[in-house]
Every structure is written in structure tokens, then in C-alpha cells.
């Protein structure tokens, strides 16, 4: 006890400062790997989202622009596009290395079951670039209204997803094709959900797919899209028969 009578407090031992443990070499590598996988996953998610939704925004805008262009050309009585000539020109350009060339629209597709305002351009060709801008027509098939098989194909998802709801169409649904001078109305013989084929099965594009021959006996249309939402070799097919032909008034 000090002379003043105050108690002396015991001194606390000074603890050494704890330094953070150094991360091991393997721990650092695992951390870097984890961050890399996270960034890659986010990148892939963004890419998938863009493919599924982003591409459709631009494509749908392009659909409407092409429809507007066709309607303007028809109203001004300009020479209509010959789809066979158009398809051949585009194929030649692409074979020459100009892959940016895309076929122009020659008809407008309307399916009332998809909504009163639903319409997409039908383009002369079925190459990858063309299908980003509308529904594609097989150049080897018949033209709208002709005796034979008028064959068209479109995406079910991405790039405007024109045939997103094709498998929901019932038997008897109408498929309307408008050209420069005529409106053709086809009627589905069965729902596309009831016929699935492999992409290699070409009989569906024959002039007479019902008998699987090249002898055409009636005017039909064939609509083709992917069966599955993601890439697969399955195709859903709907056959429709021409039931009405209406020349447009001049």
C-alpha cells in the first residue's frame, strides 16, 4: 500500500498482436477459381437471357418494318418480289462470302388464334440468317395457293419466336397468307403437337406428304418448328389445306 493509502491495481499482461493467418497457396487458387466460375456463370446466364429475350426484341421490330415495307410496295403497285429469284440471289451472295445478305419478304403470315394483330413476314429462304428476320419459305416447295406443298418454318424461341405457340393450335385453326395480289386461307388438318419428326425426315416437304410422293394433288401448307424449347433434332409439323382464295381488289 502506498503512503497515500491508494490501492495499486495489478498490471495486465500485454498480449501479442495476432496476425491474420496467411492463406495457403491452395486456398488462394480455390478462391480465384471460385470467382472465375462465378463470373463465367453470370456471363453464360446473360448470354442465354439475351438469346431467349434480347434477340426477340430486335427481330419483332424488324418483322413489323418488313410488313410495313411490303404493304407500302403493294399500295404503290410496285413490282412484287419473285421469291424464287430472291432465294437464288441470296444463296449466290452467301456462297460468294457475303453472309450478311438476307432475303426480303414476299408474303405476310397471319394466324388469328395468335391474336388479331399477330403478323410476320414470310422470307424467301430458310438459312440461319434469314430465319432471324421472319418465317422462312423452302424455295423447293410450292408458292402460296399453288397445287403442291407450300412449306414454311420458324423459330419457337429466340429471334422473334414467331412459332412460339404453334403447338397450341387446334385442328381447324386458320393460317392466312397474304401476297401482293391474293389472300390465301388454309385450315389445319390436325394440331402440330400431334406430329413430331426428326429434322432429317424430308418427306414432310414432298409435294404430296400424305402419300409421300412427288405427285401433287391439292394445295396444302406445311408449318415446321422445333418441338423442344432448346436445341434438339425434333420438329413439330402441322399440315393445312387451302380452303379459300380471295383476289385483292386493285
C-alpha positions in Angstrom: 0.0 0.0 0.0 1.3 3.4 -0.9 1.8 6.1 1.6 -1.4 7.8 0.3 -3.4 4.8 1.1 -4.5 4.1 -2.5 -4.5 0.5 -3.8 -2.2 -0.4 -6.6 -4.0 -2.3 -9.4 -2.3 -5.3 -10.8 -0.9 -4.8 -14.3 -2.4 -6.8 -17.2 -0.1 -8.8 -19.2 0.3 -7.3 -22.7 -1.0 -9.8 -25.3 0.9 -10.0 -28.5 -1.0 -8.8 -31.6 -2.4 -11.7 -33.5 -1.5 -11.5 -37.1 -4.0 -12.9 -39.7 -3.1 -16.3 -40.9 -1.6 -16.3 -44.3 -3.9 -18.0 -46.8 -2.4 -21.2 -48.2 -1.4 -21.4 -51.8 -4.2 -23.9 -52.4 -6.7 -21.6 -50.7 -5.8 -18.7 -52.9 -6.1 -20.9 -56.0 -9.5 -22.1 -54.9 -10.7 -18.5 -54.3 -9.6 -17.4 -57.7 -11.2 -20.5 -59.3 -14.5 -19.8 -57.5 -14.5 -16.1 -58.6 -13.8 -17.3 -62.2 -16.6 -19.8 -62.1 -19.0 -17.1 -60.7 -18.1 -14.6 -63.5 -18.4 -17.3 -66.1 -21.8 -18.4 -64.8 -23.0 -14.8 -64.8 -21.7 -14.4 -68.4 -23.5 -17.6 -69.6 -26.7 -16.5 -67.8 -26.5 -13.2 -69.6 -25.9 -14.8 -72.9 -28.8 -17.2 -72.5 -31.1 -14.4 -71.5 -30.0 -12.4 -74.5 -30.6 -15.3 -76.8 -34.0 -16.0 -75.4 -35.3 -12.5 -74.9 -32.9 -9.9 -76.3 -32.8 -11.3 -79.9 -36.6 -11.4 -80.0 -37.0 -7.6 -79.3 -34.9 -6.7 -82.3 -36.5 -9.4 -84.5 -40.0 -8.4 -83.7 -39.2 -4.8 -84.6 -37.7 -6.0 -87.8 -40.8 -8.1 -88.5 -43.0 -5.1 -88.3 -40.7 -3.0 -90.5 -40.7 -5.7 -93.2 -44.5 -6.0 -93.1 -44.8 -2.2 -93.4 -42.5 -2.2 -96.4 -44.5 -4.9 -98.2 -47.8 -3.2 -97.6 -46.3 0.1 -98.9 -44.9 -1.5 -102.0 -48.3 -3.2 -102.7 -50.2 0.0 -102.1 -47.9 1.8 -104.6 -48.4 -1.1 -107.1 -44.6 -1.7 -107.3 -43.5 -5.0 -108.9 -43.8 -7.8 -106.3 -40.7 -9.8 -105.3 -40.4 -13.1 -107.0 -39.5 -15.4 -104.1 -37.7 -18.0 -106.3 -35.5 -15.3 -107.9 -34.9 -13.7 -104.5 -33.9 -17.0 -102.9 -31.5 -17.8 -105.7 -29.9 -14.4 -105.5 -29.4 -14.6 -101.7 -27.9 -18.1 -102.0 -25.5 -16.9 -104.6 -24.4 -13.9 -102.5 -23.9 -16.1 -99.4 -21.8 -18.7 -101.4 -19.7 -15.8 -102.5 -18.9 -15.0 -98.9 -21.4 -12.2 -98.2 -23.2 -13.9 -95.3 -24.9 -10.7 -94.3 -27.3 -10.8 -97.2 -30.9 -11.7 -96.1 -33.9 -12.5 -98.2 -36.7 -10.0 -98.4 -40.3 -10.7 -97.5 -42.7 -11.7 -100.3 -45.8 -12.5 -98.2 -47.4 -11.9 -94.8 -48.4 -14.7 -92.5 -51.4 -14.2 -90.1 -52.8 -16.8 -87.7 -56.0 -15.5 -86.0 -55.6 -17.8 -83.0 -52.3 -15.9 -82.1 -54.2 -12.6 -81.9 -55.9 -10.1 -84.1 -52.6 -8.1 -84.6 -50.2 -11.0 -85.0 -48.4 -11.0 -88.3 -44.9 -11.9 -89.5 -43.2 -11.6 -92.9 -42.5 -14.8 -95.0 -39.0 -14.6 -96.4 -37.6 -16.5 -99.4 -35.2 -18.9 -97.8 -34.6 -21.0 -94.6 -30.9 -20.2 -93.9 -29.9 -19.2 -90.3 -29.5 -15.5 -91.2 -32.9 -15.3 -92.9 -34.8 -17.1 -90.0 -33.7 -14.3 -87.7 -35.9 -11.9 -89.6 -39.1 -13.8 -90.2 -40.6 -17.1 -91.1 -38.7 -18.9 -93.9 -40.1 -20.5 -97.1 -38.4 -23.5 -98.6 -37.5 -22.5 -102.2 -38.0 -26.1 -103.4 -41.6 -26.1 -102.3 -44.8 -24.6 -103.9 -45.7 -21.0 -103.8 -48.8 -19.8 -101.8 -52.0 -21.1 -103.4 -50.3 -23.5 -105.8 -51.2 -27.1 -106.2 -48.4 -28.7 -104.1 -46.8 -28.2 -100.7 -46.1 -24.6 -99.5 -43.6 -25.2 -96.7 -42.6 -22.6 -94.1 -40.5 -22.8 -90.9 -39.9 -20.6 -88.0 -38.3 -20.4 -84.6 -40.2 -21.4 -81.5 -37.9 -19.4 -79.2 -35.3 -16.6 -79.9 -35.2 -14.3 -82.9 -38.8 -13.1 -82.6 -40.1 -16.6 -81.7 -42.8 -16.5 -84.4 -44.0 -20.1 -83.8 -43.8 -19.9 -80.0 -47.4 -21.1 -79.7 -47.6 -23.3 -82.8 -48.0 -26.5 -80.8 -51.1 -24.9 -79.1 -53.0 -24.6 -82.4 -56.0 -26.9 -82.6 -57.3 -28.8 -85.6 -59.2 -26.4 -87.8 -57.2 -23.3 -86.9 -56.8 -20.9 -89.9 -53.5 -20.0 -91.5 -53.7 -16.9 -93.7 -51.1 -16.0 -96.3 -51.3 -12.6 -98.0 -49.3 -11.8 -101.1 -49.3 -8.7 -103.3 -52.5 -9.7 -105.1 -54.2 -12.5 -103.2 -55.1 -13.7 -99.8 -55.0 -17.5 -99.2 -56.7 -19.2 -96.3 -55.5 -22.6 -95.2 -57.0 -24.7 -92.4 -55.0 -27.1 -90.2 -55.9 -30.7 -90.6 -54.5 -31.5 -87.2 -52.7 -29.9 -84.3 -48.9 -29.6 -84.8 -48.4 -31.1 -81.4 -49.6 -34.4 -82.7 -46.8 -34.9 -85.3 -43.1 -35.0 -84.4 -40.4 -36.0 -86.8 -36.6 -35.9 -86.9 -35.1 -33.0 -88.8 -33.7 -35.4 -91.3 -37.2 -36.6 -92.4 -37.7 -34.8 -95.7 -41.0 -36.5 -96.6 -42.9 -33.7 -94.9 -41.8 -31.3 -97.7 -42.8 -33.5 -100.6 -45.5 -32.2 -102.9 -47.8 -34.9 -101.5 -46.5 -35.7 -98.0 -49.7 -37.7 -97.2 -48.8 -40.4 -99.8 -45.1 -39.5 -99.6 -44.9 -38.9 -103.4 -43.8 -36.1 -105.7 -47.2 -36.1 -107.4 -49.1 -33.1 -106.1 -52.9 -33.4 -106.0 -54.0 -30.5 -103.8 -52.8 -27.2 -102.4 -51.5 -27.6 -98.9 -49.2 -25.7 -96.5 -46.8 -27.2 -94.0 -45.7 -25.4 -90.9 -42.5 -26.5 -89.1 -40.9 -25.6 -85.8 -38.7 -27.1 -83.1 -40.5 -29.4 -80.8 -38.4 -28.6 -77.8 -37.6 -25.2 -76.4 -33.9 -25.8 -76.5 -31.9 -27.2 -79.4 -32.8 -30.7 -80.4 -33.4 -32.7 -83.6 -37.1 -33.0 -83.1 -39.5 -31.0 -85.3 -43.2 -30.4 -84.9 -45.3 -30.3 -88.1 -48.7 -29.0 -89.0 -50.4 -29.7 -92.3 -53.1 -27.3 -93.6 -55.3 -27.4 -96.7 -56.2 -24.4 -98.9 -59.9 -23.6 -98.3 -60.3 -20.1 -99.7 -58.6 -17.9 -102.3 -59.5 -14.2 -102.4 -58.0 -11.9 -105.0 -57.3 -8.4 -103.6 -59.2 -5.5 -105.1 -57.0 -3.2 -107.2 
